[in-house]
Amino acid sequence: MKALSRLIVKIADLAEAEARAFRAGAVHVSVAAAVSIAAALIGVAGVGMLVWALFAALRPGMGEAGAAALVGALLLGGAGGLLWLVIKKFAQ
């Protein structure tokens, strides 16, 4: 009977230690995910500002429609290039 009670106590101690380790890992993963999302949002804002600056620079010489068409074509080309890269790298 003593061995069985010792086994139950050891299992409870192990479960508590594992829960503590899981909690610490979950906190680290959550912080990393939050920082990654913030970095992605800042990156999107930066790309948006660069696109806006390119559009503003092209607008006087090409007009609004031409500048929008050229910037849109560049963005679509970049998106297509990234998609091609992902397909070539990860789709096997």
C-alpha positions in Angstrom: 0.0 0.0 0.0 2.9 2.3 0.8 4.4 1.8 -2.6 1.1 2.6 -4.3 0.7 5.9 -2.3 4.4 6.8 -3.2 3.6 6.2 -6.9 0.5 8.4 -6.7 2.5 11.2 -5.0 5.3 10.9 -7.6 2.8 11.1 -10.5 1.2 14.2 -8.9 4.6 15.8 -8.5 5.5 15.0 -12.1 2.2 16.4 -13.4 2.8 19.6 -11.4 6.3 20.0 -12.8 5.1 19.4 -16.3 2.3 21.9 -16.0 4.8 24.5 -14.7 7.1 23.9 -17.6 4.2 24.1 -20.1 3.1 27.4 -18.6 6.6 28.9 -18.9 6.8 27.7 -22.5 3.3 29.0 -23.3 4.3 32.4 -22.0 7.4 32.5 -24.2 5.5 31.4 -27.3 2.7 34.0 -26.6 5.2 36.8 -26.2 7.1 35.8 -29.4 3.8 35.6 -31.3 2.7 39.1 -30.1 6.1 40.6 -31.0 6.0 38.9 -34.4 2.5 40.2 -35.1 3.5 43.7 -34.1 6.6 43.5 -36.4 4.4 42.3 -39.3 2.0 45.2 -38.8 4.9 47.7 -38.7 6.3 46.1 -41.8 3.0 46.4 -43.6 2.8 50.0 -42.7 6.3 50.6 -43.9 5.6 48.9 -47.3 2.4 51.0 -47.5 4.4 54.2 -47.0 6.9 53.2 -49.6 4.1 52.4 -52.1 2.4 55.7 -51.4 5.8 57.6 -51.8 6.4 55.9 -55.2 2.8 56.8 -56.3 3.3 60.4 -55.2 6.6 60.6 -57.0 5.2 59.2 -60.3 1.9 61.1 -60.2 3.1 64.5 -61.5 4.8 62.9 -64.6 2.3 60.2 -65.4 -1.0 61.4 -63.9 -3.0 59.5 -61.3 -4.2 56.7 -63.5 -0.8 55.9 -64.9 1.0 56.1 -61.6 -1.6 53.9 -60.0 -1.4 51.4 -62.9 2.4 51.2 -62.7 2.6 50.9 -58.9 -0.2 48.3 -59.0 1.6 46.3 -61.6 4.8 46.4 -59.6 3.0 45.2 -56.5 1.3 42.4 -58.4 4.6 41.4 -59.9 6.2 41.3 -56.5 3.3 39.3 -55.0 3.6 36.9 -57.9 7.3 36.5 -57.5 6.9 35.8 -53.8 4.2 33.2 -54.5 6.4 31.5 -57.1 9.2 31.4 -54.6 7.0 29.8 -52.0 5.6 27.3 -54.4 9.1 26.3 -55.7 10.5 26.1 -52.2 7.8 24.4 -50.2 5.5 22.5 -52.6 7.3 19.3 -53.3 
